[in-house]
C-alpha cells in the first residue's frame, strides 16, 4: 500500500473542515494517487458535512490500533485520525479559543512526525488561527516556523505557485522600508540553493531555471534607482552560478513575469512579498498553493486563511486545497 498524504484539518471554527468535505463530495480527491488521511476531529467534520446536506455515518477502524475512523458521506468516504474530541455543536465560527488552538497544533505535529518517520508521504495543511495557537502555548508565528523547528531548524523558503507560475520570496512579511536591510548576498545564495535542490528533488527538474528579480524599478537602472542589485543581488547570482545553479538576473520585475508565465523559467525569486505575489495571484487567485521548500518532508498548504466571514456558509472555495493535494502528490511521487 502506498504511503498516505495527511491533510491537517486546521482551525475547527474556520473554513478548513468544510473545504475538506466540499472537495471530497465534489469528487476532487478521487484521482489522487495516494490514500488521504485527515488529522482532525470527527465531530467537527460531521458538522461540516451537514452544511452540504449530508449526514456522515461513522465506522471505527479498530484493526489499526490508532483510533482511526472512516466517515461515509453518500458514495464517498473519508479516513480520519481523530486528535481532538471537541464539542462541535457548541463551537462558534470565528472564535476558536484555547482548546481549538491546542487541537490545531496537535494535528500539525502528528502529521509532521508521521512524515519525518516515513509513515506518510507528505502533509497538506488547512488554515490555522495564529492567535489561537499562541494562546495554546505555541511561540512560533505559524505553520512554517513550527515545522522548520520540528524538522531540525531547517532554513525554509516560501513558495507560492500554480501550473503557470511559481514564485519564491527572499523576504516574507516585512514592512517595505525594512526589506533592503533584510537582504544579504549570503542569504540570497542560501535561498537559491534551497530552491534549486527542492526543484530537483521534489519536482523532477534536472536543471531548474531560476529568474532572480531586482529590488528597485528597472533592476536599479545601472545604479540610478538604488545599488542593491550591484552590491548584493548580482554577486549572489554569480556565486550561485559558480555552484552550477542556473540562476539569471537581476531581472526587472515589471517585465519578467510575462516571460515566466510563458514558461521561460521554472521559478522566480522575488525580493519582497507583494513584488512576487501580486502577479502570482493575478494568475492563480483561486488555485495557488503555498509550499515550504527546504524541509526534508513534503508540505503544501492552501493559499488563504481561516476566512471567518465565510466559515459555516459552505461558500468557501475548495480549489486551493485541491491544488495543494495535487501538488503534494506530485512532489511525493
Secondary structure, 3 states (H helix, E strand, C coil): CCCEEEEECCCCCCCHHHHHHHHHHHCCCCCCCCCEEEEECHHHHHHHHHCCCCCCEEEECHHHCCCEEEEEECCEEEEEEECCCCCHHHCCCCCCHHHHHHHHHHHHHHHHHHHHCCCEEEEEECCCCHHHHHHCCCCCCCHHHHHHHHCCCCCCEEEEECCCCEEEECCCCCCHHHHHHHCCHHHHHHHHHHHHHHHHHHCCCCCCEEEEECCCHHHHHHHCCCCHHHHHHHHHHHHHHHCCCEEEEEECHHHHHHHHHCCCCCEEEECCHHHHHHHHHHHHCCCCEEEEECCCCCEEEECCCCCCCCCCCCCCCCHHHHHHHHHHHHHHC
